C-alpha cells in the first residue's frame, strides 16, 4: 500500500529532520520526504496538519504477560495498548512462564506476535536458565531465534562468578547484557525508598546503596571483560553520577529510566497507595531531578514505560504485599512530553529518548524517518489534553499512579510497516488495522 502523510511537522532526531513536509510510504518503507517521487500515486492520503509526525516509539521494557500470565494481560490487549500509545516496537523482558530461556519459546512468542500483525516484538532472552542465576543459557541460539539482548529481568544474579562468565560469553559474540543494578542483599525485603517516608509508614526500605553497590560491581566486571551492558531503570542521583563517570571513562554502557521516575517521588505513595508500588522504588525529589537532568544531558540514553500490568487480586492489597508494577504503554508519550516541557528540552531531543535512542540500544529497525527506513510512524497532537481513565485504557492492566490526571499529547494514528495499524478518533472506539 502507498501512503502519503500530508502537512505534518516531521521530527526525526537521527537525521536532523524538523520541518513541515509530506511523508511518502510504499512497500513498508519510507519512500520520500517532501515532494513525492515521479509517478508516485498514493492509495491513501492522511491529513496530519497541526500534528507531529515522528518515528514510532520503541519501548525498552514492556511486559506483555504471555506466555503464562494471561490472567494479568494478553499479547493482543497489550499490543493494542502499544498502538494506542504510538509504540511500534516493544522490548519484552524474559520473565514469562516459562522463562524465555530456550529458542523454541522465543520463536513461539515471535510467531504469536507476528500473527497479530501489530507492533514489532523484540524479546530479551534469559541470561541464566530459569533466571535462577546458576547456569548460563545458550545465548547464541537464543539470538538466532530473535533475542536482541540477555537479561535477568528483576531477578538478581547473586553469584558474581556466574555473572562474569555470562558477560565474557556475551562479549565474545557481541551481545548486550541488560541488567537492573540492585544488590539483592541490600534490597532484600524492601518495598519503598529507605528514608523518612518509609520510616514513618513502617515500610521496609531499599537504600540507594543497593543501586550504587551493584553499579560498582558491574563497572569492575565491564573493565575486566569489555562486555557491553545496558543498565535498566536507574533510580537515584548517586547512581546517575556513577554512570556519568563510567561514560567519561569510556566504558561501553547505556542506561534507561522508567518514565514514572521522572515525575514521582517517595512522598507520593501517601498512605500506602499500592498504585505507587514499583521496582525500583520512587526515591526523593533530589533523585527525581537528577534523573530528569541526566535524561536531558544524555547520561541516561532512553526513557521506557516499564509497563507491567497487574491484576486486581495482586494489586489491591496492603502496600507491602501488593505486586509491584504499573501500566504505562499508553502513557509513555504524554509523560515524556511533560518531562520535556518541565525541563525545557526541545521536542526533537525528547522524542529521541523514546525513538532513535531505544532503536540504537536494542539494535533494531525503526526510530527514524529517513528514506529507506521501516515505515513505523506515530502521528500525534502534542497539545491535545486527555484524562487518564483506568476504565478506558486499552491495556488489560488498569493500575497507574497517574489515574484521573490530565496529560497533554494524544496519538491519532499509528503506522507499522507501512500499514495503518490504528487510528483513534478520541471519544470513539479506535479503528484497529484500518487501511
C-alpha positions in Angstrom: 0.0 0.0 0.0 1.1 3.5 -0.8 0.5 6.2 1.8 1.1 10.0 1.9 1.1 11.7 5.3 0.4 15.3 4.4 1.2 18.5 6.1 2.6 17.2 9.3 5.5 18.6 11.3 8.1 15.9 10.7 10.6 15.3 13.6 13.4 12.8 13.4 16.5 13.3 15.6 18.5 10.7 13.8 18.6 12.8 10.6 18.0 16.2 12.0 14.6 16.5 10.3 12.4 19.1 11.9 10.1 20.8 9.5 6.6 20.7 8.0 6.6 18.4 4.9 4.8 15.4 3.4 6.0 11.9 4.0 5.5 9.2 1.4 5.4 5.5 2.3 5.4 2.4 0.0 6.1 -1.3 0.4 6.6 -0.9 4.1 9.4 1.6 3.8 9.7 5.4 3.8 10.0 6.3 0.1 10.5 10.1 0.2 10.4 13.2 2.4 8.9 16.3 0.9 8.0 16.0 -2.8 6.6 12.8 -4.0 8.8 10.8 -6.4 7.8 10.9 -10.1 5.0 8.5 -10.8 4.0 8.0 -7.2 0.3 7.9 -6.6 -0.9 7.3 -3.0 -3.6 4.8 -2.3 -4.5 6.9 0.7 -3.7 10.4 2.0 -3.6 11.1 5.7 -4.0 14.7 6.8 -1.5 15.4 9.6 -1.8 19.2 9.6 -1.1 20.7 13.0 0.2 17.4 14.2 3.7 15.9 14.9 4.8 13.1 12.7 7.7 11.1 14.3 9.2 7.6 14.2 7.1 5.1 16.0 8.1 4.9 19.7 10.2 2.0 20.8 9.7 0.9 24.4 12.7 -0.8 26.1 10.7 -2.5 28.8 7.1 -3.7 28.5 5.8 -6.9 30.0 3.1 -8.4 27.7 2.4 -11.3 30.2 2.4 -14.0 27.6 3.1 -16.9 28.0 2.0 -17.8 31.5 0.3 -14.8 32.9 -2.7 -14.3 30.6 -4.9 -13.6 33.6 -2.9 -10.4 34.0 -2.9 -9.4 30.4 -2.7 -10.9 26.9 -0.4 -10.2 24.0 -3.3 -8.9 22.0 -4.5 -6.5 24.7 -1.1 -5.1 25.3 -0.3 -4.7 21.6 -3.5 -2.7 21.3 -2.3 -0.5 24.2 1.0 -0.1 22.5 -0.6 1.1 19.2 -2.8 3.5 21.1 0.3 5.0 22.6 2.2 5.3 19.3 4.5 2.5 20.3 5.6 0.4 17.2 8.4 -1.6 18.8 8.4 -3.4 22.1 11.3 -4.9 24.0 9.9 -7.5 26.4 11.8 -9.0 29.4 12.2 -12.8 29.7 10.3 -13.3 33.0 7.4 -15.1 31.4 6.2 -18.5 32.4 8.0 -20.5 31.2 11.0 -18.2 31.1 12.4 -17.2 27.7 15.5 -19.4 28.1 15.0 -21.8 25.1 14.9 -20.9 21.4 11.6 -22.7 20.8 9.9 -20.5 23.4 11.2 -17.3 21.7 10.2 -18.5 18.3 6.7 -19.3 19.5 6.3 -15.8 21.1 7.6 -14.1 18.0 5.3 -16.2 15.8 2.3 -15.3 18.0 3.2 -11.6 17.8 3.7 -11.8 14.0 0.3 -13.4 13.6 -1.4 -10.5 15.4 0.3 -8.2 12.8 0.6 -5.2 15.2 3.7 -3.8 16.9 7.1 -5.3 16.4 8.3 -7.5 19.2 11.9 -7.7 20.4 12.4 -10.3 23.1 15.2 -10.3 25.6 16.5 -13.8 26.3 17.2 -15.1 29.8 20.8 -14.7 30.9 20.6 -17.8 33.0 18.3 -20.9 32.8 15.0 -20.2 34.6 16.5 -16.8 35.7 17.9 -18.8 38.7 21.4 -17.3 38.3 23.2 -20.6 38.2 23.6 -22.0 34.6 24.1 -19.8 31.6 21.6 -20.1 28.7 22.7 -20.8 25.1 22.8 -17.1 24.1 23.9 -17.7 20.5 20.9 -20.0 19.9 18.6 -17.5 21.6 20.0 -14.7 19.4 19.3 -16.7 16.3 15.7 -17.2 17.5 15.3 -13.4 17.7 16.5 -12.2 21.0 18.1 -8.7 21.0 19.9 -9.0 24.3 20.0 -11.0 27.5 18.6 -10.1 30.9 17.8 -11.4 34.4 14.7 -9.1 34.4 14.1 -8.2 38.1 15.8 -11.4 39.3 19.2 -10.8 40.9 22.2 -12.7 39.7 24.0 -13.0 43.1 26.9 -15.2 42.0 29.4 -12.7 40.5 31.4 -15.6 39.0 28.4 -16.7 37.0 27.8 -13.0 36.1 31.4 -12.6 35.0 31.2 -15.7 32.8 27.9 -14.6 31.3 29.4 -11.2 30.4 32.5 -12.9 28.9 30.2 -15.2 26.8 28.2 -12.2 25.7 31.3 -10.2 24.8 32.7 -13.0 22.6 29.5 -12.8 20.4 29.0 -9.1 20.6 25.7 -9.4 22.6 24.5 -6.8 25.1 23.6 -7.8 28.6 20.7 -5.9 30.1 20.9 -5.6 33.9 19.0 -3.8 36.6 21.5 -2.5 39.1 20.2 -3.6 42.5 22.1 -5.5 45.1 19.9 -8.4 46.2 21.0 -8.5 49.8 20.8 -4.7 50.4 17.4 -4.6 48.7 16.1 -7.8 50.3 12.5 -7.4 51.7 12.4 -3.7 50.8 9.2 -2.2 49.3 9.9 1.6 49.4 12.8 4.0 49.4 14.8 3.8 52.6 14.2 7.2 54.2 11.9 9.3 56.4 8.7 8.4 54.5 9.2 4.6 54.7 10.2 5.0 58.3 7.1 7.0 59.2 4.9 4.4 57.4 6.7 1.4 58.9 7.6 0.1 55.4 10.9 -1.8 54.9 13.3 0.2 52.8 15.5 -0.2 49.8 18.6 2.1 50.3 20.3 3.9 47.5 23.4 1.9 48.1 21.6 -1.1 46.8 21.9 0.6 43.4 25.4 2.0 43.8 27.0 -1.1 45.2 25.6 -3.0 42.2 26.8 -0.4 39.8 30.4 -0.5 41.2 30.4 -4.3 40.8 29.1 -4.1 37.2 31.7 -1.5 36.2 34.5 -3.5 37.6 33.3 -6.5 35.6 33.0 -4.4 32.5 36.5 -3.1 32.9 37.7 -6.7 33.2 35.9 -8.2 30.2 34.7 -5.3 28.0 31.1 -6.5 27.8 28.5 -4.1 26.5 25.9 -3.5 29.3 22.6 -1.7 29.3 21.6 -0.5 32.7 17.9 -0.8 33.2 15.8 1.6 35.4 18.2 3.8 37.2 16.5 5.4 40.2 19.0 7.6 42.2 21.2 10.7 41.9 24.2 8.7 43.2 23.6 6.1 40.5 23.5 8.8 37.9 26.8 10.2 39.0 28.4 6.7 38.8 27.1 6.2 35.3 28.3 9.6 34.2 31.8 8.8 35.5 31.7 5.4 33.7 30.8 7.0 30.4 33.6 9.6 30.8 35.9 6.7 31.3 34.7 5.2 28.0 33.0 2.1 29.4 30.5 0.5 27.0 27.4 1.2 29.0 24.0 2.7 28.1 21.1 3.4 30.5 17.4 4.0 30.7 14.9 5.2 33.3 11.2 4.4 33.7 9.1 7.5 32.7 7.2 7.4 36.0 10.5 8.0 37.9 10.8 11.4 36.1 7.6 12.5 37.8 7.0 10.8 41.1 8.8 10.6 44.5 8.5 8.6 47.7 6.2 11.1 49.3 3.6 10.4 46.6 2.8 7.0 48.0 0.7 8.8 50.5 -0.9 6.5 53.0 0.1 3.1 51.5 -1.3 3.6 47.9 -0.3 0.4 46.2 -0.6 2.0 42.8 2.8 3.5 43.6 4.4 0.2 44.4 7.2 -0.2 41.8 10.7 -1.7 41.4 13.0 0.2 41.9 11.0 2.3 44.4 10.3 6.0 44.0 13.0 8.0 45.7 13.4 11.6 46.8 12.8 14.8 44.9 16.6 15.2 44.6 16.9 11.8 42.9 14.0 12.6 40.6 15.5 15.9 39.5 18.9 14.2 38.9 17.3 11.6 36.8 15.4 14.2 34.8 18.7 16.2 34.2 20.5 13.0 33.2 18.0 12.3 30.5 18.3 15.8 29.3 22.1 15.8 29.0 22.2 12.2 27.6 23.8 10.5 30.6 20.6 8.4 30.6 20.0 7.4 26.9 16.4 6.4 26.9 13.1 6.6 28.6 10.8 3.5 28.9 7.4 2.7 30.3 8.4 -0.3 32.4 4.9 -1.4 31.6 3.9 -4.2 34.0 0.1 -5.0 34.0 -1.0 -6.3 37.4 -4.4 -7.9 38.1 -6.7 -6.5 40.9 -6.1 -9.5 43.2 -2.4 -8.8 43.3 -2.5 -5.1 43.4 -5.4 -4.2 45.7 -3.5 -5.5 48.8 -1.6 -3.7 51.6 1.3 -1.8 50.1 4.0 -4.2 51.3 2.1 -7.2 50.0 1.0 -5.8 46.6 2.7 -6.9 43.5 4.9 -4.1 42.0 4.2 -2.7 38.6 2.2 -0.1 36.7 0.5 0.2 33.4 2.5 2.6 31.1 2.4 1.8 27.4 -0.3 4.4 26.7 1.4 7.0 28.9 5.0 6.8 27.6 4.5 9.6 25.1 2.5 12.2 27.2 4.7 11.7 30.3 7.8 12.1 28.2 6.4 15.3 26.7 5.5 16.5 30.2 9.1 15.9 31.4 10.5 17.8 28.4 8.3 20.8 29.0 9.3 21.0 32.6 13.0 20.5 31.8 13.0 22.9 28.9 14.1 20.1 26.5 13.3 20.7 22.8 10.7 18.4 21.3 13.1 16.7 18.9 15.5 15.8 21.7 12.7 14.5 23.9 11.3 12.3 21.1 14.8 10.9 20.5 14.7 9.4 24.0 11.8 7.2 23.0 12.6 6.6 19.3 16.1 6.9 18.0 18.0 6.0 21.2 16.0 2.9 22.1 16.4 1.7 18.5 20.2 2.1 18.8 20.3 0.4 22.2 18.2 -2.6 21.1 19.9 -2.8 17.7 16.5 -2.9 16.0 15.0 -1.3 12.9 12.9 1.8 13.4 13.5 5.1 15.2 14.0 7.1 12.0 12.1 8.8 9.2 15.0 8.5 6.7 14.4 7.3 3.2 14.6 3.5 3.1 13.8 3.1 6.8 11.0 0.9 8.1 7.7 2.8 7.8 6.9 2.8 11.5 5.3 6.2 12.2 3.5 7.9 15.1 1.2 10.9 14.4 0.1 12.9 17.5 -1.2 16.2 18.7 1.3 17.4 21.4 -1.2 20.0 22.8 -4.3 17.8 23.0 -5.4 17.2 26.6 -6.9 14.0 27.9 -7.6 12.5 31.3 -6.0 9.1 32.2 -9.0 7.0 33.0 -8.2 3.4 34.0 -11.5 2.2 32.6 -10.7 3.4 29.1 -7.0 2.3 28.9 -6.6 -0.4 26.2 -4.2 -2.4 28.4 -5.7 -5.2 30.5 -3.8 -3.7 33.4 -5.5 -0.6 34.7 -3.4 0.3 37.7 -1.4 3.5 37.3 -0.4 6.3 39.7 -1.5 8.8 37.1 -5.1 7.8 37.2 -7.5 10.7 36.8 -4.7 13.1 35.9 -4.9 15.3 32.8 -2.0 14.9 30.4 -1.1 16.5 27.1 -0.3 14.6 23.9 -2.7 12.3 22.0 -1.9 9.8 19.3 -4.2 9.9 16.3 -2.6 7.4 14.0 0.0 4.6 14.4 1.6 3.1 11.3 3.6 -0.2 11.5 5.5 -1.4 8.4 3.6 1.0 6.2 0.2 -0.3 7.4 -2.2 1.9 9.3 -2.4 -0.3 12.4 -4.6 2.0 14.5 -6.5 5.3 14.1 -8.1 6.9 17.1 -11.0 9.3 16.9 -10.9 10.3 20.5 -14.3 9.8 22.1 -15.0 6.8 19.8 -13.7 3.3 19.5 -10.3 3.0 17.9 -10.2 1.6 14.4 -8.0 -1.4 14.5 -6.0 -2.4 11.5 -7.5 0.4 9.4 -6.3 0.8 5.9 
